[in-house]
């Protein structure tokens, strides 16, 4: 005790009354890219494997006729036997869906810009949008084939019509979902309408547009395939109709599997792009 100096004695007496030192928080190490990708993809892969496995087991145990239901293994065998048929058909249907979606996107963005800046144009276009919304677009397949023939044109038009309203609605809502105080600040510094649109309206509309695009990927495929049902010489819809007429259920189910894969791939790409674009902000609930 005699060897301790006075400051050391004071510190030894008061240490019990002091709050314990709190260790500094360290940021958790960021997971590497392969692990993050595995963590995000693996649950879906497991769920899909369970679904397909249960489907296959159910078909084998119940001894159901292939006319009623085909197992996944038989479908994969059909795809393996004739891959060129389904690849070429998927290419045709994918192009029709893509161009139809692109036409709808361009027209919907243009109309949404007009609606966001003009109440008069909104009132003028509202009845037309509602009429298109309540119309069963698929029913327009036969007249479109009559008017435009058996080429890709009716498929593109039908894919555009079926995706137009969701794109227009979400784009118009997104262009108007802006912070009023930020808008006033930009107006106070004499920002032009183009500056307000590019710097304020477009960033705020991205979550709405990306959510609509995710939905419209499947809708565009539906529009293209349905139009192929009514008249075509190529595409997955044509393969399905041919398989139905010849009672080749393997062709029908293989075409369905290819359509599902195309839809999943499209939605996955849109989701990836959406997360990249929205990295600066909180992700929206639809993404």
Secondary structure per residue as TSV (DSSP state, phi and psi in degrees):
chain	resnum	aa	ss	phi	psi
A	1	X	-	360.0	-32.4
A	2	X	T	-69.7	-21.7
A	3	X	T	-78.9	-10.5
A	4	X	S	-83.1	136.9
A	5	X	-	-80.3	169.0
A	6	X	H	-62.1	-47.4
A	7	X	H	-60.7	-35.4
A	8	X	H	-67.5	-38.1
A	9	X	H	-64.3	-41.7
A	10	X	H	-62.4	-43.3
A	11	X	H	-66.4	-36.6
A	12	X	H	-69.3	-27.8
A	13	X	H	-81.3	-30.9
A	14	X	H	-95.4	-7.1
A	15	X	G	-64.9	-30.2
A	16	X	G	-70.0	-19.6
A	17	X	G	-92.8	-6.7
A	18	X	S	-87.3	152.5
A	19	X	-	-70.5	141.3
A	20	X	-	-63.2	143.5
A	21	X	-	-66.4	134.7
A	22	X	-	-96.6	122.5
A	23	X	-	-65.7	142.7
A	24	X	-	-64.8	137.2
A	25	X	-	-74.1	134.5
A	26	X	-	-109.8	137.8
A	27	X	-	-66.0	136.0
A	28	X	-	-63.7	140.1
A	29	X	-	-62.1	137.3
A	30	X	-	-70.5	135.3
A	31	X	-	-68.9	144.4
A	32	X	-	-71.0	163.8
A	33	X	H	-60.6	-45.3
A	34	X	H	-59.0	-40.4
A	35	X	H	-67.7	-39.8
A	36	X	H	-64.0	-42.1
A	37	X	H	-65.0	-41.4
A	38	X	H	-63.1	-43.0
A	39	X	H	-64.9	-32.7
A	40	X	H	-83.6	-29.1
A	41	X	H	-94.1	-33.5
A	42	X	H	-58.8	-43.9
A	43	X	H	-58.8	-41.0
A	44	X	H	-65.9	-38.3
A	45	X	H	-65.0	-41.8
A	46	X	H	-64.1	-44.2
A	47	X	H	-61.8	-41.3
A	48	X	H	-65.4	-41.0
A	49	X	H	-63.3	-40.0
A	50	X	H	-64.7	-41.8
A	51	X	H	-62.3	-50.0
A	52	X	H	-66.5	-39.4
A	53	X	H	-64.0	-43.3
A	54	X	H	-64.0	-37.4
A	55	X	H	-61.7	-48.3
A	56	X	H	-64.3	-43.7
A	57	X	H	-63.0	-41.4
A	58	X	H	-62.3	-40.4
A	59	X	H	-65.4	-43.1
A	60	X	H	-70.6	-39.2
A	61	X	H	-71.5	-40.9
A	62	X	H	-81.6	-12.3
A	63	X	T	54.8	42.2
A	64	X	-	-71.4	148.3
A	65	X	-	-69.6	141.7
A	66	X	T	-59.6	-24.7
A	67	X	T	-63.8	-34.0
A	68	X	T	-84.7	-44.2
A	69	X	-	-156.5	134.9
A	70	X	-	-107.8	140.1
A	71	X	-	-77.1	156.2
A	72	X	H	-58.3	-36.2
A	73	X	H	-62.0	-41.8
A	74	X	H	-65.3	-35.7
A	75	X	H	-67.1	-43.4
A	76	X	H	-64.8	-36.2
A	77	X	H	-64.0	-39.3
A	78	X	H	-64.1	-42.1
A	79	X	H	-64.8	-36.0
A	80	X	H	-71.9	-33.5
A	81	X	H	-69.8	-37.0
A	82	X	T	-136.7	65.3
A	83	X	H	-67.5	-32.7
A	84	X	H	-63.6	-36.3
A	85	X	H	-59.6	-46.7
A	86	X	H	-78.6	-32.0
A	87	X	H	-67.0	-45.9
A	88	X	H	-64.4	-41.1
A	89	X	H	-67.4	-39.7
A	90	X	H	-64.9	-35.6
A	91	X	H	-64.1	-43.2
A	92	X	H	-64.5	-50.9
A	93	X	H	-64.1	-39.1
A	94	X	H	-63.7	-39.7
A	95	X	H	-64.8	-43.6
A	96	X	H	-61.3	-43.9
A	97	X	H	-66.6	-39.3
A	98	X	H	-65.8	-48.7
A	99	X	H	-67.4	-36.1
A	100	X	H	-63.7	-44.5
A	101	X	H	-62.7	-42.0
A	102	X	H	-62.9	-43.8
A	103	X	H	-60.6	-46.6
A	104	X	H	-62.6	-39.9
A	105	X	H	-63.8	-46.6
A	106	X	H	-63.8	-47.5
A	107	X	H	-65.6	-41.3
A	108	X	H	-65.8	-41.1
A	109	X	H	-64.3	-43.1
A	110	X	H	-61.5	-45.2
A	111	X	H	-66.3	-37.3
A	112	X	H	-66.8	-36.6
A	113	X	H	-62.7	-43.9
A	114	X	H	-63.6	-44.0
A	115	X	H	-65.0	-39.2
A	116	X	H	-67.3	-22.9
A	117	X	H	-107.4	-5.3
A	118	X	-	-144.4	116.0
A	119	X	H	-68.5	-33.5
A	120	X	H	-64.7	-45.0
A	121	X	H	-66.9	-32.9
A	122	X	H	-62.2	-44.8
A	123	X	H	-66.9	-32.5
A	124	X	H	-73.3	-37.3
A	125	X	H	-87.4	-17.5
A	126	X	H	-57.3	-46.5
A	127	X	H	-61.7	-37.3
A	128	X	H	-66.9	-39.6
A	129	X	H	-66.6	-42.8
A	130	X	H	-64.3	-41.3
A	131	X	H	-61.8	-41.4
A	132	X	H	-69.5	-33.1
A	133	X	H	-68.7	-38.8
A	134	X	H	-87.5	-7.5
A	135	X	S	-80.2	129.7
A	136	X	-	-68.8	98.0
A	137	X	G	-59.0	-34.4
A	138	X	G	-60.3	-30.4
A	139	X	G	-66.5	-15.3
A	140	X	G	-81.9	-3.1
A	141	X	H	-57.4	-53.2
A	142	X	H	-59.4	-48.2
A	143	X	H	-63.9	-33.1
A	144	X	H	-64.6	-39.1
A	145	X	H	-65.8	-37.7
A	146	X	H	-66.0	-41.9
A	147	X	H	-75.4	-39.8
A	148	X	H	-109.3	-6.4
A	149	X	-	90.1	-168.0
A	150	X	S	-97.7	8.9
A	151	X	S	-81.6	-163.0
A	152	X	S	-76.4	-14.1
A	153	X	H	-58.9	-50.7
A	154	X	H	-63.3	-31.1
A	155	X	H	-67.7	-40.8
A	156	X	H	-65.6	-44.3
A	157	X	H	-63.5	-44.5
A	158	X	H	-66.1	-39.5
A	159	X	H	-64.1	-36.0
A	160	X	H	-69.3	-42.3
A	161	X	H	-65.0	-38.8
A	162	X	H	-76.3	-19.4
A	163	X	H	-103.6	-7.0
A	164	X	H	-67.2	-49.4
A	165	X	H	-63.9	-47.2
A	166	X	H	-59.7	-38.9
A	167	X	H	-66.9	-43.9
A	168	X	H	-63.8	-46.8
A	169	X	H	-61.2	-48.4
A	170	X	H	-68.8	-36.8
A	171	X	H	-66.4	-43.0
A	172	X	H	-63.8	-43.8
A	173	X	H	-63.9	-41.4
A	174	X	H	-65.7	-40.4
A	175	X	H	-64.6	-25.8
A	176	X	H	-96.8	-10.5
A	177	X	-	-84.0	66.0
A	178	X	-	-118.9	159.7
A	179	X	-	-77.0	118.7
A	180	X	H	-59.4	-36.8
A	181	X	H	-66.0	-38.9
A	182	X	H	-65.8	-38.3
A	183	X	H	-62.6	-40.8
A	184	X	H	-65.4	-38.4
A	185	X	H	-63.0	-43.8
A	186	X	H	-66.4	-36.4
A	187	X	H	-69.1	-31.8
A	188	X	H	-68.4	-24.2
A	189	X	T	-100.1	19.7
A	190	X	T	60.0	39.4
A	191	X	-	-69.8	138.3
A	192	X	-	-74.2	166.7
A	193	X	H	-61.7	-34.7
A	194	X	H	-66.2	-41.4
A	195	X	H	-63.9	-42.4
A	196	X	H	-62.7	-39.9
A	197	X	I	-67.7	-46.8
A	198	X	I	-75.8	-35.5
A	199	X	I	-94.7	-18.3
A	200	X	I	-122.6	-54.0
A	201	X	I	-71.6	-43.7
A	202	X	H	-63.1	-48.5
A	203	X	H	-60.3	-37.7
A	204	X	H	-72.5	-22.7
A	205	X	H	-86.2	-13.1
A	206	X	H	-59.1	-45.8
A	207	X	H	-60.1	-38.3
A	208	X	H	-68.6	-42.9
A	209	X	H	-65.6	-42.8
A	210	X	H	-66.3	-37.0
A	211	X	H	-64.3	-41.0
A	212	X	H	-67.4	-38.5
A	213	X	H	-63.7	-39.4
A	214	X	H	-59.3	-41.0
A	215	X	H	-70.3	-38.8
A	216	X	H	-75.0	-16.4
A	217	X	H	-59.2	-48.9
A	218	X	H	-68.9	-36.9
A	219	X	H	-64.6	-38.6
A	220	X	H	-64.1	-40.5
A	221	X	H	-64.3	-40.0
A	222	X	H	-60.8	-46.6
A	223	X	H	-60.4	-43.7
A	224	X	H	-66.0	-43.7
A	225	X	H	-67.7	-42.5
A	226	X	H	-63.0	-40.7
A	227	X	H	-64.1	-33.9
A	228	X	H	-67.7	-28.9
A	229	X	H	-59.4	-38.8
A	230	X	H	-82.8	-18.3
A	231	X	S	171.4	108.7
A	232	X	-	-164.4	166.7
A	233	X	S	-122.9	7.3
A	234	X	S	-161.5	165.7
A	235	X	S	107.6	164.7
A	236	X	H	-66.8	-33.5
A	237	X	H	-63.8	-39.3
A	238	X	H	-64.5	-40.9
A	239	X	H	-64.0	-39.8
A	240	X	H	-65.5	-42.6
A	241	X	H	-65.0	-41.9
A	242	X	H	-63.6	-42.1
A	243	X	H	-65.0	-35.4
A	244	X	H	-65.7	-42.7
A	245	X	H	-66.5	-35.1
A	246	X	T	-94.6	5.9
A	247	X	T	59.1	30.6
A	248	X	-	-93.1	86.0
A	249	X	H	-67.9	-22.4
A	250	X	H	-66.6	-38.9
A	251	X	H	-64.3	-40.7
A	252	X	H	-62.6	-49.8
A	253	X	H	-70.2	-34.3
A	254	X	H	-65.1	-38.5
A	255	X	H	-65.0	-39.0
A	256	X	H	-62.8	-42.5
A	257	X	H	-62.7	-40.1
A	258	X	H	-65.3	-40.6
A	259	X	H	-62.5	-42.2
A	260	X	H	-62.0	-43.7
A	261	X	H	-61.9	-42.0
A	262	X	H	-62.6	-42.0
A	263	X	H	-65.0	-44.1
A	264	X	H	-63.5	-42.4
A	265	X	H	-63.4	-43.5
A	266	X	H	-63.5	-45.1
A	267	X	H	-64.7	-38.6
A	268	X	H	-63.9	-42.2
A	269	X	H	-64.4	-42.7
A	270	X	H	-64.2	-40.1
A	271	X	H	-63.5	-41.8
A	272	X	H	-62.9	-46.0
A	273	X	H	-63.7	-39.3
A	274	X	H	-63.0	-42.0
A	275	X	H	-65.8	-33.9
A	276	X	H	-66.9	-44.6
A	277	X	H	-69.6	-34.0
A	278	X	T	-98.5	18.0
A	279	X	T	-62.7	-27.9
A	280	X	T	-77.6	-10.5
A	281	X	S	-134.8	173.2
A	282	X	-	-68.8	138.2
A	283	X	-	-66.7	144.1
A	284	X	-	-74.5	160.7
A	285	X	T	-61.0	-26.7
A	286	X	T	-82.3	-3.0
A	287	X	-	-112.6	360.0
